[in-house]
Amino acid sequence: MDIARLILWILQFGLGLALIVLVLVHSGRGGGLSDMFGGGLGASAAGSTVMEKNLDRITVVIALLFAFNTLIFALVIDV
């Protein structure tokens, strides 16, 4: 049981960091950190770029994994 808790802690930490980074990379109204990587060049003229759509999909998947891991973590910790 201790191994499962350790794995869940590490997974929770990694997913949390990934989610923070992905949210920060998104461009808001005034542009975000994605402007540093060239994401803001075509976004103003063409709406959403392919890079922005893929970033949205990855963020949703990581957020769902984070939520499911939180639920599983709560069930394992509740002894």
Secondary structure as the mmCIF struct_conf table of DSSP 4:
data_model
#
loop_
_struct_conf.conf_type_id
_struct_conf.id
_struct_conf.beg_label_comp_id
_struct_conf.beg_label_asym_id
_struct_conf.beg_label_seq_id
_struct_conf.end_label_comp_id
_struct_conf.end_label_asym_id
_struct_conf.end_label_seq_id
HELX_RH_AL_P HELX_RH_AL_P1 ASP A 2 VAL A 25
BEND BEND1 HIS A 26 HIS A 26
TURN_TY1_P TURN_TY1_P1 ARG A 29 GLY A 30
HELX_RH_3T_P HELX_RH_3T_P1 LEU A 33 PHE A 37
TURN_TY1_P TURN_TY1_P2 GLY A 38 GLY A 42
HELX_RH_AL_P HELX_RH_AL_P2 ALA A 43 ALA A 46
BEND BEND2 GLY A 47 SER A 48
HELX_RH_AL_P HELX_RH_AL_P3 VAL A 50 ILE A 77
#
